[in-house]
């Protein structure tokens, strides 16, 4: 399934929800090397979110 999304819609989403949008190509691939950068980015964002949450919880 393929769907084009306007850059403006992506920016609006990111600004509204304060979430990054991770972009990937439309090619089908089955190698870990192709998805590793996406998974690394996702892991870094989740780690950062946990750090921010932990700081908020420790400062009542």
VOVO-534570 format. One record per residue (C-alpha): residue number from 1; x, y, z. Coordinates in steps of 0.05 Angstrom, whole numbers, plus 32768, in hexadecimal, padded with zeros to 4 digits. Layout:
N
n: NUM, x: X, y: Y, z: Z .
...
***
This chain:
60
n: 1, x: 8000, y: 8000, z: 8000 .
n: 2, x: 801B, y: 8045, z: 7FEE .
n: 3, x: 8002, y: 8088, z: 8004 .
n: 4, x: 801F, y: 80CD, z: 7FF7 .
n: 5, x: 801B, y: 80FE, z: 8030 .
n: 6, x: 8028, y: 8148, z: 8026 .
n: 7, x: 8065, y: 8165, z: 8049 .
n: 8, x: 8037, y: 819A, z: 8068 .
n: 9, x: 800C, y: 8163, z: 8087 .
n: 10, x: 8049, y: 8142, z: 80A4 .
n: 11, x: 8062, y: 8184, z: 80C2 .
n: 12, x: 801D, y: 8193, z: 80DF .
n: 13, x: 801A, y: 814E, z: 80FF .
n: 14, x: 805F, y: 8155, z: 811D .
n: 15, x: 804F, y: 819A, z: 8139 .
n: 16, x: 800B, y: 8187, z: 8153 .
n: 17, x: 8020, y: 8147, z: 8176 .
n: 18, x: 806A, y: 8158, z: 8184 .
n: 19, x: 807D, y: 8116, z: 8164 .
n: 20, x: 80B0, y: 8109, z: 812D .
n: 21, x: 809A, y: 80E7, z: 80EE .
n: 22, x: 80CA, y: 80B1, z: 80D7 .
n: 23, x: 80CD, y: 80AC, z: 808B .
n: 24, x: 80DF, y: 806E, z: 8065 .
n: 25, x: 80E2, y: 805F, z: 801C .
n: 26, x: 80AD, y: 8039, z: 7FF7 .
n: 27, x: 80DA, y: 8000, z: 7FE2 .
n: 28, x: 80CE, y: 7FBB, z: 7FFD .
n: 29, x: 810C, y: 7F9C, z: 801D .
n: 30, x: 811A, y: 7F63, z: 804C .
n: 31, x: 815E, y: 7F75, z: 8068 .
n: 32, x: 816C, y: 7F8F, z: 80AE .
n: 33, x: 819C, y: 7FC2, z: 8092 .
n: 34, x: 8163, y: 7FE6, z: 8070 .
n: 35, x: 8139, y: 7FED, z: 80AE .
n: 36, x: 8171, y: 7FF5, z: 80E2 .
n: 37, x: 8175, y: 8042, z: 80DB .
n: 38, x: 812A, y: 8048, z: 80E5 .
n: 39, x: 812C, y: 801A, z: 8122 .
n: 40, x: 8167, y: 8041, z: 813F .
n: 41, x: 8142, y: 8082, z: 8137 .
n: 42, x: 8104, y: 8065, z: 8157 .
n: 43, x: 812C, y: 804A, z: 8192 .
n: 44, x: 814F, y: 808D, z: 819C .
n: 45, x: 810C, y: 80B2, z: 819C .
n: 46, x: 80EE, y: 8081, z: 81CF .
n: 47, x: 812C, y: 8087, z: 81FB .
n: 48, x: 8128, y: 80D3, z: 81F9 .
n: 49, x: 80DE, y: 80D1, z: 820A .
n: 50, x: 80EC, y: 80A4, z: 8246 .
n: 51, x: 8123, y: 80D4, z: 825E .
n: 52, x: 80F4, y: 8110, z: 8259 .
n: 53, x: 80BD, y: 80EA, z: 827E .
n: 54, x: 80EE, y: 80D3, z: 82B5 .
n: 55, x: 8106, y: 811B, z: 82BF .
n: 56, x: 80BE, y: 8134, z: 82C4 .
n: 57, x: 80AC, y: 80FE, z: 82F7 .
n: 58, x: 80E8, y: 810F, z: 8323 .
n: 59, x: 80D7, y: 815A, z: 8326 .
n: 60, x: 8091, y: 8160, z: 8345 .
***
